[in-house]
């Protein structure tokens, strides 16, 4: 069973065939699909699944905190199932490919105290940009 499916089952989330196929499509370390890509892959496995069901399921997964919604540079939102593993993103400026990266060090510590303006920092989102091997 996939990591995402296992987490959902542990939460007691009702796994209908439609929800299950969406979770299966999302499963993987570097999966960052758009809702339309999720729908296309889900429909290949379960032809009767509707676009609305996919969008609703993705919304539920984001609300549950089991999937991250990633938006970059005005492109379509992408969905990241690695919500429970701390990581940052590497984004291709040309094609929009997204990869998970795990830099060393604490990104919260990188912001000098004088630049925090009294904020009590809890998280940091760092996005690295460049060209992927296919676009370079």
C-alpha positions in Angstrom: 0.0 0.0 0.0 1.2 3.5 -0.8 2.4 5.9 1.9 -0.5 8.3 1.2 -3.1 5.5 1.2 -1.7 4.2 4.4 -1.9 7.6 6.1 -5.5 8.1 4.8 -6.6 4.7 6.0 -5.0 5.4 9.5 -7.0 8.6 9.7 -10.2 6.7 9.0 -10.8 8.5 5.7 -13.4 6.7 3.7 -11.6 5.3 0.7 -14.1 5.1 -2.1 -12.8 3.8 -5.5 -12.6 7.4 -6.7 -10.7 8.7 -3.7 -8.4 5.6 -3.8 -7.5 6.1 -7.5 -6.7 9.8 -6.8 -4.4 8.9 -3.9 -2.7 6.2 -6.0 -2.1 8.7 -8.8 -0.6 11.2 -6.3 1.7 8.7 -4.6 5.4 9.1 -5.1 8.5 11.1 -4.0 8.6 13.7 -6.8 5.0 13.8 -7.9 3.7 17.4 -8.5 0.8 17.0 -10.8 -1.8 19.6 -11.8 -5.5 18.7 -11.1 -6.0 18.1 -14.8 -3.0 15.7 -14.9 -4.4 13.9 -11.8 -7.8 13.6 -13.6 -6.2 12.3 -16.8 -4.2 9.6 -15.0 -7.2 8.7 -12.7 -9.5 8.4 -15.7 -7.1 6.0 -17.4 -7.6 3.7 -14.3 -11.2 4.5 -13.6 -12.9 5.9 -16.7 -16.1 7.1 -14.9 -14.3 9.4 -12.5 -15.3 13.0 -13.1 -13.2 16.1 -13.1 -15.3 17.5 -10.2 -14.6 14.4 -8.1 -10.9 14.8 -8.7 -11.0 18.6 -7.8 -13.1 17.9 -4.7 -10.9 15.0 -3.5 -7.7 17.2 -4.0 -9.4 19.9 -1.9 -10.2 17.5 0.8 -6.6 16.1 0.8 -5.2 19.6 1.1 -7.7 20.5 3.9 -6.6 17.3 5.7 -3.0 18.3 5.4 -2.2 15.1 3.5 -1.3 16.9 0.3 0.4 20.3 -0.3 -0.9 22.7 -2.9 2.1 24.2 -4.7 1.7 27.4 -6.8 4.6 28.8 -8.7 4.9 31.8 -11.0 1.2 32.0 -12.0 1.2 28.4 -13.3 -1.5 25.9 -12.5 -1.4 24.7 -8.9 0.3 21.4 -8.4 -0.3 18.8 -5.7 2.5 17.4 -3.6 1.8 14.2 -1.5 5.0 14.7 0.6 3.2 16.9 3.2 4.8 15.1 6.1 8.4 15.2 5.0 10.2 18.5 5.4 11.5 19.7 2.0 11.9 22.6 -0.4 11.2 22.8 -4.1 13.4 23.1 -7.2 11.5 24.6 -10.1 12.4 24.8 -13.8 11.9 28.4 -14.9 11.1 27.2 -18.5 8.9 24.1 -18.3 7.7 24.3 -14.7 9.0 20.9 -13.6 9.1 20.7 -9.8 11.4 18.4 -7.8 11.6 18.0 -4.0 15.0 18.9 -2.5 16.3 18.5 1.0 19.0 21.2 1.7 21.1 21.0 4.8 20.7 23.5 7.5 17.7 25.3 9.0 16.1 27.8 6.7 14.6 29.6 9.7 18.1 30.2 11.0 19.1 31.8 7.7 17.0 34.9 8.3 19.0 37.3 10.6 17.2 38.5 13.7 17.1 42.1 12.5 15.1 41.0 9.4 12.4 39.2 11.4 10.6 42.4 12.5 9.5 40.8 15.7 7.8 37.8 14.0 7.9 34.5 15.8 9.0 32.3 12.9 7.4 28.9 12.5 8.1 27.8 8.9 10.1 28.8 5.9 9.3 28.1 2.2 12.3 28.3 0.0 12.0 27.8 -3.8 15.1 27.2 -5.9 14.8 28.1 -9.5 16.8 27.2 -12.6 16.7 25.2 -15.8 16.1 21.4 -15.7 18.4 19.2 -17.9 15.8 19.1 -20.6 15.5 22.9 -20.9 19.1 23.8 -20.2 
